[in-house]
Amino acid sequence: MHYQRLAFRALAPALVLTLAACSDAGPDQTATLESETALPGEIVPAGAVPGLDATGSPLPQGTVGDHVLTLDGLGALKIGQPVPAGGTWAERGAQASDSCRLVSSPKYPGVYAIAEQGTVRRISVSERSDVRTIEGIGFGSSRAQVDDAFPGFRQEPHKYVEGGKYLTAPGAENGNVAVRFELDPAGKVTAMHVGTMPVLGYIEGCS
């Protein structure tokens, strides 16, 4: 799927980025498999491959499942809505601001969200996460793969990584929910973000 289609559907929450994360499968669903999404030496739980459920079976057509990141949000965590009460998303560690808070969930390692005034504004994934877009883009993907899947993203130099880059979806400045990638000097994806500006562009947590 090219970004022209992504941009067209940016206002439609149904557009999905596939999140391949650890599943909540019960004891009878704990089979693991080797996957190229794993870091060296890791075994990826079944369900950590795009298009497969927690048992390793193909998802029904049109099904996104609980571990799928969309432009709308992630599971019960929704962009533009309050952090869900009574769930696993909670503040952890020191917080720098009363108005801007960071939340995470043990169900989604390597994923955190930024909430301002109690409203979720951004969801971010890092190298500890198995996030993959439907196109297969995730941690470690190459610049060529990103450009092929998402052409037309705006490039900026990374604030702290010499030779690193930010790639931001066109239209993000218009207030639409958008996608932003961080790349290292070798052109490999080190982080991905979904949210709205200006929070989508924050580079140090809440700033």
Phi, psi and omega in degrees: 000124181271161187295334176307319179287322178298316181297320181298325185260012183298336178270359181251112184300344183291341179296130188240151165246128186282126176257114178262094184237171179298138183268169177263023186303147180285182184301333181273006181231042186255015179299143178241164180214155175281143180213148178289351176281351182283150168283162183307129177086354182271149169252124183271129179299149173304140185099352181268017177244129181308133177090355179246147177272189185295341179267355183091005179270151179299138175289146175302148181303132180089354180272134178254332177077174185284333183256052178232126177272126178239174174292348176275328181152206182224109183057234181282349181272114187242133174298130179087002179237164179295155172300127184298134179278147175080004180258199182268351179281124183205161176289136179221133181083182181292145179243136186274343187212147176285332184269336180239122185234149176254132178234152178214172181221136177295344177287340185231075179303138178080009179240137172218162180233149175254126178240129176248130183051036177082359182252132181290124181246338181205144171239129185236147178232148184231193184295341178279354183259152176262024180302134171220140170285169177301329178284354179093010181277134179193195180304129180091352177296152183273161176301320180298320179294319178297313181297324179292320182278327185227070181291151173090006178289144180282132182258138175222152176291145179291143184293322188241342183256110181297125183087352177281167184221153164253138173238118186240139182298139174297144181092353181299323182291347179277000178095359178288150170297130189218174183246144179219133178250149168246135181237146176275177182301335178277359179085019179264142179291127177248342179198155176223148182223145172231130180170200181239149176289151004277351186295327178303329183267002178300141183245347179228076180063253184265021179210000000 
